[in-house]
Amino acid sequence: MQQDEKKWLEASRNGDSQAFSMLVNMYAKPIYNLCYRMLGNAQDAEDAAQEAFLRAYRSINRYDPDRKLITWLLSIAAHYCIDQQRRVKAPQVSLDETAPIELAERGAGPEKAYLQQETSDEVQHLLSQISPRDRAAIILYYWYDLSYQEIASQLKLTESALKTRLHRARRSLAKVWMENEEVPLFAQEVV
Amino acid sequence: MKSIDIGKDMLNPGEQAAWSKIEHSFSSVKPVKPRKGFATRWLFVEQKHAIAEQKRRELWLAVGNGTAILAILCVIAITLWPQFSLPGTVFAGALESLLNGLAFIVTSISLGLSLFRSFSLLVWLGVATAFFSLLAMWTALFSRTSVQVEN
């Protein structure tokens, strides 16, 4: 896998878009997931993920092979989503356009699938309540196995600034949760 | 799923309880995935962008060439202006030179268009500058020689 990645990277550097599309295929899920959690709807997430890969392909010669490719791609996607959010200003959560969650245990039944979708929507709603940069920090911390150092470098922050952001985001989310606690859905657990 | 290990003590008990529930929600959420064929769609988007980029370059090239041709025509007209009043044979010679020059430019443009993909815009601009400088020198030389022949 690592060998393939190197081969595709090398070919991409020489302008082979087919080779880069193999990398796109490899990293589509994590990049799309980040964009979805950042932007809140499937269509925007698709567009943002496509654009992030396009930007990565255009600047492939600036990629430092010492860094993990996924980290670099996530960084591009996160910055693109933050910029998009700044332009739009208002949160873009649309529960009508939510993406289907990955139901690994689809056989578990429609009830569980429904609950997972509901939880996903609620998490999305919560995330939309904090600033794009704080959201990016929370998403990268929770959904990706990245260290403080990696996230800080991606978001161009110091480690202490990142920790402050995470703490602030956590407090904001807790407040929103407490304000909405009477909504029964929040109290439900997905087994 | 990681848990934030900083500043927990800075939250009040209510916030801490709420945060624990949020963490639980986070951990129960599955990652979302794109529709099938994401990489194929990306290839299509990339090709569309590449075509748009190519068109943009060609437009710039056309605008640059148009401007350059106009500039050259101006230089030639200014340089040859005194000769327009000279006898017909000299004027015909000048006109022939002008037409030859234009033919040369048109040939160069078509050559430049075919070479454009191989060179960056900066390289191309350098070549164009050198070409126009040479053409201006040639025009000035031609003008001086014509005047000397007439004298």
Interface residues (C-beta under 8 A of the other chain):
Chain A: S17 Q18 F20 S21 M22 V24 N25 A28 K29 P30 Y32 N33 Y36 R37 A42 A45 E46 A49 Q50 F53 L54 Y57 A99 P100 I101 E102 L103 A104 Q116 T119 S120 E122 V123 L126 Y141 Y142 W143 D145 K163 L166 H167 R170 R171 L173 A174 K175 W177 M178 E181 F186 A187 E189 V190
Chain B: M1 K2 I4 I6 G7 M10 L11 G14 E15 Q16 A18 W19 K21 I22 H24 S25 F26 S28 V29 K30 P31 V32 K33 P34 R35 F38 A39 T40 R41 W42 L43 V45 E46 Q47 H49 A50
